[in-house]
Amino acid sequence: MKVIKSVLVAMIAFVAALVMASPASAVAAKFFSVNSSVNSGGSLVVSFDERGLGNGNIDYTLTADASAVYACINGGGNHPKAANKETVNGDVSAAGSFESKNGRVQASLSAGPIDAGGFSCPSGQRLVLASVSYWNIVLTDTTNGTTVSVPNASRVFFAV
C-alpha cells in the first residue's frame, strides 16, 4: 500500500509540474505591429514586428490582390490621350525567412507591382506606372501559423 501511495503522490506531483510549466514554455507568436506602403517602384511593402517567437528562422508569406494602371507619357511629361492607358489586375505574393532575435522578428516583405503585360506605347512615348492599389493583404507566419490582415495601400504616380 505504501508503494502505491508513493507512486500516486509522485504522479500527481509530476502532472502538477507539467501543468504549471506549460504556460511558461509555450510560444505565443503574435504580430505586435504591421503596416503597409507603396514604394517608389510601385511595390507593396509590408513592415512588421512579431513577438513571442522561439529561436531560429521564421518563415513568412505575403499575399494581396492588386491593380495597376499603366499609361503612355510623351517627352513633355504629359499623358496625350485618355484612351492610351491600361489597367491590369491580379495577385501578388512574396515569401521570406528571417532569424528570430530574442523571440522577435522585425522585417519587411515586398511584392509587385503587376507588370503591364502586352501593353506598349507608340514611338516617342514611354510606358509608366501611373497608379497602383493593393487590398486583401494578408501576412502569414507559416512557422507558427499566425496570420494578420494588413491595411490596404495605394499610390498615384501620374494623374491620368
RAGI-V620917 format. One record per run of one state. SS is the DSSP state (alpha for helix, beta for strand, coil for the rest). FROM is the first residue (numbers start at 1). TO is the last residue. If there is no record, write none. Layout:
ss from to
SS FROM TO
SS FROM TO
This chain:
ss from to
coil 1 1
alpha 2 25
coil 26 29
beta 30 38
coil 39 43
beta 44 51
coil 52 55
beta 56 74
coil 75 84
beta 85 101
coil 102 103
beta 104 111
coil 112 124
beta 125 141
coil 142 145
beta 146 150
coil 151 152
beta 153 156
coil 157 160
